[in-house]
Amino acid sequence: MDSQTGAVCPYCGWPDGAEPFQVVSGHGTAAGRTVWTRCGCGSLQVRIVDARGTRVVSRSRPAPDHHSPAER
């Protein structure tokens, strides 16, 4: 799932199109798919996948007690 925006997570700087992120759920829509993912920092993201590519359209702040996989 490569992001076409070149954007990064504002909380950890990880590129939106890079791994690792966890797919929480995905749902088909008339225009493509809506995919809920979790960034490595814990930020929940809503991604739209359609003919224009993949882009993050919304994201939450990481949970205050979340630790990245590297810190575990």
mmJSON file of the N, C-alpha and C atoms, coordinates in Angstrom:
{"data_MODEL":{"atom_site":{
"group_PDB":["ATOM","ATOM","ATOM","ATOM","ATOM","ATOM","ATOM","ATOM","ATOM","ATOM","ATOM","ATOM","ATOM","ATOM","ATOM","ATOM","ATOM","ATOM","ATOM","ATOM","ATOM","ATOM","ATOM","ATOM","ATOM","ATOM","ATOM","ATOM","ATOM","ATOM","ATOM","ATOM","ATOM","ATOM","ATOM","ATOM","ATOM","ATOM","ATOM","ATOM","ATOM","ATOM","ATOM","ATOM","ATOM","ATOM","ATOM","ATOM","ATOM","ATOM","ATOM","ATOM","ATOM","ATOM","ATOM","ATOM","ATOM","ATOM","ATOM","ATOM","ATOM","ATOM","ATOM","ATOM","ATOM","ATOM","ATOM","ATOM","ATOM","ATOM","ATOM","ATOM","ATOM","ATOM","ATOM","ATOM","ATOM","ATOM","ATOM","ATOM","ATOM","ATOM","ATOM","ATOM","ATOM","ATOM","ATOM","ATOM","ATOM","ATOM","ATOM","ATOM","ATOM","ATOM","ATOM","ATOM","ATOM","ATOM","ATOM","ATOM","ATOM","ATOM","ATOM","ATOM","ATOM","ATOM","ATOM","ATOM","ATOM","ATOM","ATOM","ATOM","ATOM","ATOM","ATOM","ATOM","ATOM","ATOM","ATOM","ATOM","ATOM","ATOM","ATOM","ATOM","ATOM","ATOM","ATOM","ATOM","ATOM","ATOM","ATOM","ATOM","ATOM","ATOM","ATOM","ATOM","ATOM","ATOM","ATOM","ATOM","ATOM","ATOM","ATOM","ATOM","ATOM","ATOM","ATOM","ATOM","ATOM","ATOM","ATOM","ATOM","ATOM","ATOM","ATOM","ATOM","ATOM","ATOM","ATOM","ATOM","ATOM","ATOM","ATOM","ATOM","ATOM","ATOM","ATOM","ATOM","ATOM","ATOM","ATOM","ATOM","ATOM","ATOM","ATOM","ATOM","ATOM","ATOM","ATOM","ATOM","ATOM","ATOM","ATOM","ATOM","ATOM","ATOM","ATOM","ATOM","ATOM","ATOM","ATOM","ATOM","ATOM","ATOM","ATOM","ATOM","ATOM","ATOM","ATOM","ATOM","ATOM","ATOM","ATOM","ATOM","ATOM","ATOM","ATOM","ATOM","ATOM","ATOM","ATOM","ATOM","ATOM","ATOM","ATOM","ATOM"],
"id":[1,2,3,4,5,6,7,8,9,10,11,12,13,14,15,16,17,18,19,20,21,22,23,24,25,26,27,28,29,30,31,32,33,34,35,36,37,38,39,40,41,42,43,44,45,46,47,48,49,50,51,52,53,54,55,56,57,58,59,60,61,62,63,64,65,66,67,68,69,70,71,72,73,74,75,76,77,78,79,80,81,82,83,84,85,86,87,88,89,90,91,92,93,94,95,96,97,98,99,100,101,102,103,104,105,106,107,108,109,110,111,112,113,114,115,116,117,118,119,120,121,122,123,124,125,126,127,128,129,130,131,132,133,134,135,136,137,138,139,140,141,142,143,144,145,146,147,148,149,150,151,152,153,154,155,156,157,158,159,160,161,162,163,164,165,166,167,168,169,170,171,172,173,174,175,176,177,178,179,180,181,182,183,184,185,186,187,188,189,190,191,192,193,194,195,196,197,198,199,200,201,202,203,204,205,206,207,208,209,210,211,212,213,214,215,216],
"type_symbol":["N","C","C","N","C","C","N","C","C","N","C","C","N","C","C","N","C","C","N","C","C","N","C","C","N","C","C","N","C","C","N","C","C","N","C","C","N","C","C","N","C","C","N","C","C","N","C","C","N","C","C","N","C","C","N","C","C","N","C","C","N","C","C","N","C","C","N","C","C","N","C","C","N","C","C","N","C","C","N","C","C","N","C","C","N","C","C","N","C","C","N","C","C","N","C","C","N","C","C","N","C","C","N","C","C","N","C","C","N","C","C","N","C","C","N","C","C","N","C","C","N","C","C","N","C","C","N","C","C","N","C","C","N","C","C","N","C","C","N","C","C","N","C","C","N","C","C","N","C","C","N","C","C","N","C","C","N","C","C","N","C","C","N","C","C","N","C","C","N","C","C","N","C","C","N","C","C","N","C","C","N","C","C","N","C","C","N","C","C","N","C","C","N","C","C","N","C","C","N","C","C","N","C","C","N","C","C","N","C","C","N","C","C","N","C","C"],
"label_atom_id":["N","CA","C","N","CA","C","N","CA","C","N","CA","C","N","CA","C","N","CA","C","N","CA","C","N","CA","C","N","CA","C","N","CA","C","N","CA","C","N","CA","C","N","CA","C","N","CA","C","N","CA","C","N","CA","C","N","CA","C","N","CA","C","N","CA","C","N","CA","C","N","CA","C","N","CA","C","N","CA","C","N","CA","C","N","CA","C","N","CA","C","N","CA","C","N","CA","C","N","CA","C","N","CA","C","N","CA","C","N","CA","C","N","CA","C","N","CA","C","N","CA","C","N","CA","C","N","CA","C","N","CA","C","N","CA","C","N","CA","C","N","CA","C","N","CA","C","N","CA","C","N","CA","C","N","CA","C","N","CA","C","N","CA","C","N","CA","C","N","CA","C","N","CA","C","N","CA","C","N","CA","C","N","CA","C","N","CA","C","N","CA","C","N","CA","C","N","CA","C","N","CA","C","N","CA","C","N","CA","C","N","CA","C","N","CA","C","N","CA","C","N","CA","C","N","CA","C","N","CA","C","N","CA","C","N","CA","C","N","CA","C","N","CA","C","N","CA","C","N","CA","C"],
"label_alt_id":[null,null,null,null,null,null,null,null,null,null,null,null,null,null,null,null,null,null,null,null,null,null,null,null,null,null,null,null,null,null,null,null,null,null,null,null,null,null,null,null,null,null,null,null,null,null,null,null,null,null,null,null,null,null,null,null,null,null,null,null,null,null,null,null,null,null,null,null,null,null,null,null,null,null,null,null,null,null,null,null,null,null,null,null,null,null,null,null,null,null,null,null,null,null,null,null,null,null,null,null,null,null,null,null,null,null,null,null,null,null,null,null,null,null,null,null,null,null,null,null,null,null,null,null,null,null,null,null,null,null,null,null,null,null,null,null,null,null,null,null,null,null,null,null,null,null,null,null,null,null,null,null,null,null,null,null,null,null,null,null,null,null,null,null,null,null,null,null,null,null,null,null,null,null,null,null,null,null,null,null,null,null,null,null,null,null,null,null,null,null,null,null,null,null,null,null,null,null,null,null,null,null,null,null,null,null,null,null,null,null,null,null,null,null,null,null],
"label_comp_id":["MET","MET","MET","ASP","ASP","ASP","SER","SER","SER","GLN","GLN","GLN","THR","THR","THR","GLY","GLY","GLY","ALA","ALA","ALA","VAL","VAL","VAL","CYS","CYS","CYS","PRO","PRO","PRO","TYR","TYR","TYR","CYS","CYS","CYS","GLY","GLY","GLY","TRP","TRP","TRP","PRO","PRO","PRO","ASP","ASP","ASP","GLY","GLY","GLY","ALA","ALA","ALA","GLU","GLU","GLU","PRO","PRO","PRO","PHE","PHE","PHE","GLN","GLN","GLN","VAL","VAL","VAL","VAL","VAL","VAL","SER","SER","SER","GLY","GLY","GLY","HIS","HIS","HIS","GLY","GLY","GLY","THR","THR","THR","ALA","ALA","ALA","ALA","ALA","ALA","GLY","GLY","GLY","ARG","ARG","ARG","THR","THR","THR","VAL","VAL","VAL","TRP","TRP","TRP","THR","THR","THR","ARG","ARG","ARG","CYS","CYS","CYS","GLY","GLY","GLY","CYS","CYS","CYS","GLY","GLY","GLY","SER","SER","SER","LEU","LEU","LEU","GLN","GLN","GLN","VAL","VAL","VAL","ARG","ARG","ARG","ILE","ILE","ILE","VAL","VAL","VAL","ASP","ASP","ASP","ALA","ALA","ALA","ARG","ARG","ARG","GLY","GLY","GLY","THR","THR","THR","ARG","ARG","ARG","VAL","VAL","VAL","VAL","VAL","VAL","SER","SER","SER","ARG","ARG","ARG","SER","SER","SER","ARG","ARG","ARG","PRO","PRO","PRO","ALA","ALA","ALA","PRO","PRO","PRO","ASP","ASP","ASP","HIS","HIS","HIS","HIS","HIS","HIS","SER","SER","SER","PRO","PRO","PRO","ALA","ALA","ALA","GLU","GLU","GLU","ARG","ARG","ARG"],
"label_asym_id":["A","A","A","A","A","A","A","A","A","A","A","A","A","A","A","A","A","A","A","A","A","A","A","A","A","A","A","A","A","A","A","A","A","A","A","A","A","A","A","A","A","A","A","A","A","A","A","A","A","A","A","A","A","A","A","A","A","A","A","A","A","A","A","A","A","A","A","A","A","A","A","A","A","A","A","A","A","A","A","A","A","A","A","A","A","A","A","A","A","A","A","A","A","A","A","A","A","A","A","A","A","A","A","A","A","A","A","A","A","A","A","A","A","A","A","A","A","A","A","A","A","A","A","A","A","A","A","A","A","A","A","A","A","A","A","A","A","A","A","A","A","A","A","A","A","A","A","A","A","A","A","A","A","A","A","A","A","A","A","A","A","A","A","A","A","A","A","A","A","A","A","A","A","A","A","A","A","A","A","A","A","A","A","A","A","A","A","A","A","A","A","A","A","A","A","A","A","A","A","A","A","A","A","A","A","A","A","A","A","A","A","A","A","A","A","A"],
"label_entity_id":["1","1","1","1","1","1","1","1","1","1","1","1","1","1","1","1","1","1","1","1","1","1","1","1","1","1","1","1","1","1","1","1","1","1","1","1","1","1","1","1","1","1","1","1","1","1","1","1","1","1","1","1","1","1","1","1","1","1","1","1","1","1","1","1","1","1","1","1","1","1","1","1","1","1","1","1","1","1","1","1","1","1","1","1","1","1","1","1","1","1","1","1","1","1","1","1","1","1","1","1","1","1","1","1","1","1","1","1","1","1","1","1","1","1","1","1","1","1","1","1","1","1","1","1","1","1","1","1","1","1","1","1","1","1","1","1","1","1","1","1","1","1","1","1","1","1","1","1","1","1","1","1","1","1","1","1","1","1","1","1","1","1","1","1","1","1","1","1","1","1","1","1","1","1","1","1","1","1","1","1","1","1","1","1","1","1","1","1","1","1","1","1","1","1","1","1","1","1","1","1","1","1","1","1","1","1","1","1","1","1","1","1","1","1","1","1"],
"label_seq_id":[1,1,1,2,2,2,3,3,3,4,4,4,5,5,5,6,6,6,7,7,7,8,8,8,9,9,9,10,10,10,11,11,11,12,12,12,13,13,13,14,14,14,15,15,15,16,16,16,17,17,17,18,18,18,19,19,19,20,20,20,21,21,21,22,22,22,23,23,23,24,24,24,25,25,25,26,26,26,27,27,27,28,28,28,29,29,29,30,30,30,31,31,31,32,32,32,33,33,33,34,34,34,35,35,35,36,36,36,37,37,37,38,38,38,39,39,39,40,40,40,41,41,41,42,42,42,43,43,43,44,44,44,45,45,45,46,46,46,47,47,47,48,48,48,49,49,49,50,50,50,51,51,51,52,52,52,53,53,53,54,54,54,55,55,55,56,56,56,57,57,57,58,58,58,59,59,59,60,60,60,61,61,61,62,62,62,63,63,63,64,64,64,65,65,65,66,66,66,67,67,67,68,68,68,69,69,69,70,70,70,71,71,71,72,72,72],
"pdbx_PDB_ins_code":[null,null,null,null,null,null,null,null,null,null,null,null,null,null,null,null,null,null,null,null,null,null,null,null,null,null,null,null,null,null,null,null,null,null,null,null,null,null,null,null,null,null,null,null,null,null,null,null,null,null,null,null,null,null,null,null,null,null,null,null,null,null,null,null,null,null,null,null,null,null,null,null,null,null,null,null,null,null,null,null,null,null,null,null,null,null,null,null,null,null,null,null,null,null,null,null,null,null,null,null,null,null,null,null,null,null,null,null,null,null,null,null,null,null,null,null,null,null,null,null,null,null,null,null,null,null,null,null,null,null,null,null,null,null,null,null,null,null,null,null,null,null,null,null,null,null,null,null,null,null,null,null,null,null,null,null,null,null,null,null,null,null,null,null,null,null,null,null,null,null,null,null,null,null,null,null,null,null,null,null,null,null,null,null,null,null,null,null,null,null,null,null,null,null,null,null,null,null,null,null,null,null,null,null,null,null,null,null,null,null,null,null,null,null,null,null],
"Cartn_x":[0.854,0.0,0.891,1.258,2.157,1.379,1.763,1.14,1.625,0.724,1.07,1.356,1.229,1.361,2.77,3.607,4.937,4.923,3.781,3.627,4.222,4.432,4.954,4.06,4.148,3.417,3.96,3.091,3.579,4.061,3.768,4.139,5.471,5.799,7.062,7.922,7.379,8.151,8.217,7.508,7.544,6.761,7.307,6.587,5.254,4.212,2.888,2.861,3.672,3.653,4.578,5.325,6.327,5.756,6.422,6.115,6.918,6.644,5.52,4.296,3.178,1.929,1.023,0.132,-0.79,-2.116,-2.638,-3.969,-4.972,-5.8,-6.805,-8.071,-8.518,-9.675,-9.711,-10.449,-10.616,-12.026,-12.55,-13.928,-14.02,-14.699,-14.923,-15.928,-15.707,-16.641,-16.938,-17.87,-18.198,-16.999,-16.126,-14.982,-13.676,-13.636,-12.397,-12.444,-11.508,-11.465,-11.133,-11.653,-11.252,-10.517,-9.296,-8.474,-8.049,-8.321,-7.874,-6.565,-5.523,-4.207,-3.677,-2.659,-1.989,-0.522,-0.02,1.386,2.244,3.52,4.43,4.424,4.068,4.028,2.704,1.733,0.438,-0.671,-0.361,-1.38,-2.316,-3.62,-4.615,-4.836,-4.829,-4.921,-6.069,-6.738,-7.739,-7.116,-7.041,-6.456,-7.535,-7.515,-8.401,-7.557,-8.033,-7.371,-8.351,-7.98,-8.861,-8.014,-8.636,-7.926,-6.785,-6.848,-5.783,-4.614,-4.736,-3.672,-4.132,-3.171,-3.447,-3.023,-3.886,-3.53,-4.169,-3.465,-3.988,-4.869,-6.133,-7.061,-7.366,-7.017,-7.23,-6.316,-5.9,-5.086,-5.274,-5.087,-5.195,-3.807,-3.788,-2.528,-2.254,-0.983,-0.685,-1.199,-1.539,-1.938,-0.754,-0.984,0.117,1.027,0.484,1.291,1.789,1.64,2.067,3.586,4.155,5.592,5.756,6.711,6.952,7.472,7.332,7.823,9.304,10.096,11.531,11.802,10.853,11.045,10.597,9.945,9.421,10.46],
"Cartn_y":[-1.171,0.0,1.223,1.711,2.857,4.161,5.085,6.409,7.22,7.956,8.806,10.243,10.558,11.94,12.316,11.35,11.653,12.215,12.119,12.679,11.74,12.293,11.512,11.712,10.799,10.913,12.119,13.036,14.206,13.88,12.682,12.306,11.567,10.809,10.06,10.246,10.861,11.103,9.94,8.851,7.678,7.974,7.651,7.911,7.159,7.83,7.214,5.928,5.835,4.655,3.537,3.732,2.747,1.743,0.633,-0.337,0.066,-0.242,-1.097,-0.285,-0.773,-0.32,-1.523,-1.498,-2.604,-2.253,-3.16,-2.966,-3.396,-2.457,-2.727,-3.263,-2.622,-3.108,-2.425,-3.01,-2.44,-2.694,-1.743,-1.829,-1.336,-2.109,-1.682,-0.544,0.385,1.491,1.557,2.395,2.551,3.063,3.823,4.426,3.658,2.669,1.932,1.251,1.613,1.03,2.095,1.895,2.662,1.69,2.019,1.128,1.865,1.245,1.774,1.084,1.879,1.327,1.979,1.358,1.937,2.108,3.319,3.635,2.954,2.869,2.305,3.05,4.344,5.134,4.987,4.33,4.128,5.005,5.93,6.798,5.971,6.095,5.433,6.29,5.649,6.383,5.842,6.732,6.337,6.581,5.513,5.604,5.341,6.12,5.917,5.31,4.217,3.565,3.623,4.343,4.475,4.636,5.065,5.212,6.225,7.147,8.155,7.637,6.452,5.896,5.75,5.767,5.627,6.898,7.376,8.568,8.509,9.056,9.179,10.419,10.241,11.372,11.834,11.02,11.403,10.561,11.117,10.348,10.892,9.996,10.385,10.608,11.153,11.198,9.801,9.454,8.172,8.18,7.01,6.895,7.292,7.982,8.453,7.337,6.146,5.052,4.093,4.446,3.56,3.59,2.428,2.306,1.705,2.204,1.666,0.241,-0.563,-1.942,-2.027,-1.03,-1.051,-0.887,-0.286,-0.047,-1.215,-2.211,-3.348,-4.381],
"Cartn_z":[0.0,0.0,0.0,-1.141,-1.25,-1.278,-0.423,-0.393,-1.579,-2.182,-3.317,-2.89,-1.603,-1.158,-0.746,-0.405,0.088,1.493,2.174,3.517,4.562,5.737,6.857,8.076,9.013,10.271,11.043,11.481,12.211,13.627,14.107,15.471,15.541,14.477,14.531,13.278,12.229,11.019,10.053,10.353,9.48,8.202,7.02,5.764,5.717,5.242,5.194,4.377,3.344,2.494,2.932,3.998,4.416,5.415,5.552,6.601,7.83,9.047,9.418,9.774,9.386,9.962,10.042,10.979,11.193,10.533,9.716,9.157,10.213,10.653,11.673,11.018,9.932,9.176,7.819,6.91,5.586,5.088,4.349,3.89,2.456,1.609,0.243,0.19,-0.729,-0.959,-2.451,-2.839,-4.254,-5.05,-4.402,-5.089,-4.899,-4.023,-3.752,-2.406,-1.518,-0.177,0.855,2.049,3.221,4.123,4.508,5.318,6.583,7.734,9.027,9.366,9.629,9.951,11.224,11.796,12.952,12.601,12.766,12.523,13.594,13.369,14.355,15.676,15.651,16.883,17.62,16.998,17.63,17.086,16.204,15.611,14.733,14.957,14.122,12.883,11.705,10.444,9.599,8.882,7.894,6.53,5.739,4.399,3.362,2.301,1.166,0.05,-0.53,-1.652,-2.815,-3.87,-5.028,-6.288,-7.358,-8.632,-8.552,-7.6,-7.427,-6.604,-6.015,-5.182,-3.746,-2.832,-1.405,-0.7,0.189,0.954,2.329,3.3,4.657,4.678,5.082,5.109,6.526,7.517,8.913,9.784,10.918,11.858,13.262,14.24,15.647,16.219,17.41,18.158,18.694,18.901,19.544,20.984,21.477,22.883,23.756,24.888,25.738,26.244,26.426,26.971,25.898,24.616,23.535,23.391,23.148,22.877,21.499,20.748,19.418,19.538,18.453,18.501,18.857,18.483,18.789,20.283,21.006,22.441,23.306,22.707,23.486,23.765],
"occupancy":[1.0,1.0,1.0,1.0,1.0,1.0,1.0,1.0,1.0,1.0,1.0,1.0,1.0,1.0,1.0,1.0,1.0,1.0,1.0,1.0,1.0,1.0,1.0,1.0,1.0,1.0,1.0,1.0,1.0,1.0,1.0,1.0,1.0,1.0,1.0,1.0,1.0,1.0,1.0,1.0,1.0,1.0,1.0,1.0,1.0,1.0,1.0,1.0,1.0,1.0,1.0,1.0,1.0,1.0,1.0,1.0,1.0,1.0,1.0,1.0,1.0,1.0,1.0,1.0,1.0,1.0,1.0,1.0,1.0,1.0,1.0,1.0,1.0,1.0,1.0,1.0,1.0,1.0,1.0,1.0,1.0,1.0,1.0,1.0,1.0,1.0,1.0,1.0,1.0,1.0,1.0,1.0,1.0,1.0,1.0,1.0,1.0,1.0,1.0,1.0,1.0,1.0,1.0,1.0,1.0,1.0,1.0,1.0,1.0,1.0,1.0,1.0,1.0,1.0,1.0,1.0,1.0,1.0,1.0,1.0,1.0,1.0,1.0,1.0,1.0,1.0,1.0,1.0,1.0,1.0,1.0,1.0,1.0,1.0,1.0,1.0,1.0,1.0,1.0,1.0,1.0,1.0,1.0,1.0,1.0,1.0,1.0,1.0,1.0,1.0,1.0,1.0,1.0,1.0,1.0,1.0,1.0,1.0,1.0,1.0,1.0,1.0,1.0,1.0,1.0,1.0,1.0,1.0,1.0,1.0,1.0,1.0,1.0,1.0,1.0,1.0,1.0,1.0,1.0,1.0,1.0,1.0,1.0,1.0,1.0,1.0,1.0,1.0,1.0,1.0,1.0,1.0,1.0,1.0,1.0,1.0,1.0,1.0,1.0,1.0,1.0,1.0,1.0,1.0,1.0,1.0,1.0,1.0,1.0,1.0,1.0,1.0,1.0,1.0,1.0,1.0],
"B_iso_or_equiv":[0.0,0.0,0.0,0.0,0.0,0.0,0.0,0.0,0.0,0.0,0.0,0.0,0.0,0.0,0.0,0.0,0.0,0.0,0.0,0.0,0.0,0.0,0.0,0.0,0.0,0.0,0.0,0.0,0.0,0.0,0.0,0.0,0.0,0.0,0.0,0.0,0.0,0.0,0.0,0.0,0.0,0.0,0.0,0.0,0.0,0.0,0.0,0.0,0.0,0.0,0.0,0.0,0.0,0.0,0.0,0.0,0.0,0.0,0.0,0.0,0.0,0.0,0.0,0.0,0.0,0.0,0.0,0.0,0.0,0.0,0.0,0.0,0.0,0.0,0.0,0.0,0.0,0.0,0.0,0.0,0.0,0.0,0.0,0.0,0.0,0.0,0.0,0.0,0.0,0.0,0.0,0.0,0.0,0.0,0.0,0.0,0.0,0.0,0.0,0.0,0.0,0.0,0.0,0.0,0.0,0.0,0.0,0.0,0.0,0.0,0.0,0.0,0.0,0.0,0.0,0.0,0.0,0.0,0.0,0.0,0.0,0.0,0.0,0.0,0.0,0.0,0.0,0.0,0.0,0.0,0.0,0.0,0.0,0.0,0.0,0.0,0.0,0.0,0.0,0.0,0.0,0.0,0.0,0.0,0.0,0.0,0.0,0.0,0.0,0.0,0.0,0.0,0.0,0.0,0.0,0.0,0.0,0.0,0.0,0.0,0.0,0.0,0.0,0.0,0.0,0.0,0.0,0.0,0.0,0.0,0.0,0.0,0.0,0.0,0.0,0.0,0.0,0.0,0.0,0.0,0.0,0.0,0.0,0.0,0.0,0.0,0.0,0.0,0.0,0.0,0.0,0.0,0.0,0.0,0.0,0.0,0.0,0.0,0.0,0.0,0.0,0.0,0.0,0.0,0.0,0.0,0.0,0.0,0.0,0.0,0.0,0.0,0.0,0.0,0.0,0.0],
"pdbx_formal_charge":[null,null,null,null,null,null,null,null,null,null,null,null,null,null,null,null,null,null,null,null,null,null,null,null,null,null,null,null,null,null,null,null,null,null,null,null,null,null,null,null,null,null,null,null,null,null,null,null,null,null,null,null,null,null,null,null,null,null,null,null,null,null,null,null,null,null,null,null,null,null,null,null,null,null,null,null,null,null,null,null,null,null,null,null,null,null,null,null,null,null,null,null,null,null,null,null,null,null,null,null,null,null,null,null,null,null,null,null,null,null,null,null,null,null,null,null,null,null,null,null,null,null,null,null,null,null,null,null,null,null,null,null,null,null,null,null,null,null,null,null,null,null,null,null,null,null,null,null,null,null,null,null,null,null,null,null,null,null,null,null,null,null,null,null,null,null,null,null,null,null,null,null,null,null,null,null,null,null,null,null,null,null,null,null,null,null,null,null,null,null,null,null,null,null,null,null,null,null,null,null,null,null,null,null,null,null,null,null,null,null,null,null,null,null,null,null],
"auth_seq_id":[1,1,1,2,2,2,3,3,3,4,4,4,5,5,5,6,6,6,7,7,7,8,8,8,9,9,9,10,10,10,11,11,11,12,12,12,13,13,13,14,14,14,15,15,15,16,16,16,17,17,17,18,18,18,19,19,19,20,20,20,21,21,21,22,22,22,23,23,23,24,24,24,25,25,25,26,26,26,27,27,27,28,28,28,29,29,29,30,30,30,31,31,31,32,32,32,33,33,33,34,34,34,35,35,35,36,36,36,37,37,37,38,38,38,39,39,39,40,40,40,41,41,41,42,42,42,43,43,43,44,44,44,45,45,45,46,46,46,47,47,47,48,48,48,49,49,49,50,50,50,51,51,51,52,52,52,53,53,53,54,54,54,55,55,55,56,56,56,57,57,57,58,58,58,59,59,59,60,60,60,61,61,61,62,62,62,63,63,63,64,64,64,65,65,65,66,66,66,67,67,67,68,68,68,69,69,69,70,70,70,71,71,71,72,72,72],
"auth_comp_id":["MET","MET","MET","ASP","ASP","ASP","SER","SER","SER","GLN","GLN","GLN","THR","THR","THR","GLY","GLY","GLY","ALA","ALA","ALA","VAL","VAL","VAL","CYS","CYS","CYS","PRO","PRO","PRO","TYR","TYR","TYR","CYS","CYS","CYS","GLY","GLY","GLY","TRP","TRP","TRP","PRO","PRO","PRO","ASP","ASP","ASP","GLY","GLY","GLY","ALA","ALA","ALA","GLU","GLU","GLU","PRO","PRO","PRO","PHE","PHE","PHE","GLN","GLN","GLN","VAL","VAL","VAL","VAL","VAL","VAL","SER","SER","SER","GLY","GLY","GLY","HIS","HIS","HIS","GLY","GLY","GLY","THR","THR","THR","ALA","ALA","ALA","ALA","ALA","ALA","GLY","GLY","GLY","ARG","ARG","ARG","THR","THR","THR","VAL","VAL","VAL","TRP","TRP","TRP","THR","THR","THR","ARG","ARG","ARG","CYS","CYS","CYS","GLY","GLY","GLY","CYS","CYS","CYS","GLY","GLY","GLY","SER","SER","SER","LEU","LEU","LEU","GLN","GLN","GLN","VAL","VAL","VAL","ARG","ARG","ARG","ILE","ILE","ILE","VAL","VAL","VAL","ASP","ASP","ASP","ALA","ALA","ALA","ARG","ARG","ARG","GLY","GLY","GLY","THR","THR","THR","ARG","ARG","ARG","VAL","VAL","VAL","VAL","VAL","VAL","SER","SER","SER","ARG","ARG","ARG","SER","SER","SER","ARG","ARG","ARG","PRO","PRO","PRO","ALA","ALA","ALA","PRO","PRO","PRO","ASP","ASP","ASP","HIS","HIS","HIS","HIS","HIS","HIS","SER","SER","SER","PRO","PRO","PRO","ALA","ALA","ALA","GLU","GLU","GLU","ARG","ARG","ARG"],
"auth_asym_id":["A","A","A","A","A","A","A","A","A","A","A","A","A","A","A","A","A","A","A","A","A","A","A","A","A","A","A","A","A","A","A","A","A","A","A","A","A","A","A","A","A","A","A","A","A","A","A","A","A","A","A","A","A","A","A","A","A","A","A","A","A","A","A","A","A","A","A","A","A","A","A","A","A","A","A","A","A","A","A","A","A","A","A","A","A","A","A","A","A","A","A","A","A","A","A","A","A","A","A","A","A","A","A","A","A","A","A","A","A","A","A","A","A","A","A","A","A","A","A","A","A","A","A","A","A","A","A","A","A","A","A","A","A","A","A","A","A","A","A","A","A","A","A","A","A","A","A","A","A","A","A","A","A","A","A","A","A","A","A","A","A","A","A","A","A","A","A","A","A","A","A","A","A","A","A","A","A","A","A","A","A","A","A","A","A","A","A","A","A","A","A","A","A","A","A","A","A","A","A","A","A","A","A","A","A","A","A","A","A","A","A","A","A","A","A","A"],
"auth_atom_id":["N","CA","C","N","CA","C","N","CA","C","N","CA","C","N","CA","C","N","CA","C","N","CA","C","N","CA","C","N","CA","C","N","CA","C","N","CA","C","N","CA","C","N","CA","C","N","CA","C","N","CA","C","N","CA","C","N","CA","C","N","CA","C","N","CA","C","N","CA","C","N","CA","C","N","CA","C","N","CA","C","N","CA","C","N","CA","C","N","CA","C","N","CA","C","N","CA","C","N","CA","C","N","CA","C","N","CA","C","N","CA","C","N","CA","C","N","CA","C","N","CA","C","N","CA","C","N","CA","C","N","CA","C","N","CA","C","N","CA","C","N","CA","C","N","CA","C","N","CA","C","N","CA","C","N","CA","C","N","CA","C","N","CA","C","N","CA","C","N","CA","C","N","CA","C","N","CA","C","N","CA","C","N","CA","C","N","CA","C","N","CA","C","N","CA","C","N","CA","C","N","CA","C","N","CA","C","N","CA","C","N","CA","C","N","CA","C","N","CA","C","N","CA","C","N","CA","C","N","CA","C","N","CA","C","N","CA","C","N","CA","C","N","CA","C","N","CA","C","N","CA","C"],
"pdbx_PDB_model_num":[1,1,1,1,1,1,1,1,1,1,1,1,1,1,1,1,1,1,1,1,1,1,1,1,1,1,1,1,1,1,1,1,1,1,1,1,1,1,1,1,1,1,1,1,1,1,1,1,1,1,1,1,1,1,1,1,1,1,1,1,1,1,1,1,1,1,1,1,1,1,1,1,1,1,1,1,1,1,1,1,1,1,1,1,1,1,1,1,1,1,1,1,1,1,1,1,1,1,1,1,1,1,1,1,1,1,1,1,1,1,1,1,1,1,1,1,1,1,1,1,1,1,1,1,1,1,1,1,1,1,1,1,1,1,1,1,1,1,1,1,1,1,1,1,1,1,1,1,1,1,1,1,1,1,1,1,1,1,1,1,1,1,1,1,1,1,1,1,1,1,1,1,1,1,1,1,1,1,1,1,1,1,1,1,1,1,1,1,1,1,1,1,1,1,1,1,1,1,1,1,1,1,1,1,1,1,1,1,1,1,1,1,1,1,1,1]
}}}
